[in-house]
C-alpha cells in the first residue's frame, strides 16, 4: 500500500514506529532530541509545519507531494526544493498526527499562541 505519492512504502504505523513518551531516557541517560528543527503550529487551523532547512536561509518549495488522505487518515504534504531535497512537512489535523509535546513546544502562529 502506498501512503504518499512520492517514494515507496517503507513506513510503519506511527504508534509502532516511534516511542511517543517524551520522558523516556535512553541507555546513555539522555532523552531523544532533534537539534535545529523548527516546528510551527496553528491551533485554530490545527495545522503544523516541520522545517528541515537552515532557519536563517529561506528556501522555496519547488514540488509538493500530497500523501493519500485516505491511507494516512488526514492530509500530509511533503515539500521538496528544486534539487529534490525534503525541506518540510505540512501536517493538517496535526493534533491527531503529531505527539502533543511537539505541538506544545512548537512556535505558535495563532492568536492563542501570540
VENMOSUL-V978216 format. One record per backbone hydrogen bond with DSSP energy under -1.0 kcal/mol. NH is the residue of the N-H (numbers start at 0). CO is the residue of the C=O. E is the energy in kcal/mol with one decimal. If there is no record, write none. Layout:
NH_CO_E ; NH_CO_E
This chain:
4_65_-1.2 ; 9_7_-1.3 ; 16_12_-2.3 ; 17_13_-1.7 ; 23_20_-1.5 ; 25_29_-3.0 ; 28_25_-2.1 ; 39_48_-2.4 ; 40_106_-2.5 ; 41_46_-2.9 ; 45_41_-1.4 ; 46_41_-1.9 ; 47_90_-2.5 ; 48_39_-2.2 ; 49_88_-2.5 ; 50_37_-3.1 ; 51_86_-2.9 ; 56_53_-1.8 ; 61_79_-2.6 ; 62_79_-1.9 ; 64_77_-2.9 ; 66_75_-3.3 ; 67_2_-2.4 ; 71_67_-1.9 ; 73_68_-1.7 ; 76_89_-2.4 ; 77_64_-2.7 ; 78_87_-2.8 ; 79_62_-2.9 ; 80_84_-2.3 ; 83_80_-1.8 ; 86_78_-2.8 ; 87_78_-1.4 ; 88_49_-2.0 ; 89_76_-2.6 ; 90_47_-3.0 ; 91_74_-2.8 ; 92_45_-1.2 ; 93_45_-2.3 ; 95_92_-1.6 ; 96_93_-1.1 ; 97_93_-2.7 ; 102_98_-1.6 ; 103_99_-2.7 ; 104_100_-1.3 ; 106_38_-3.0 ; 108_40_-2.4
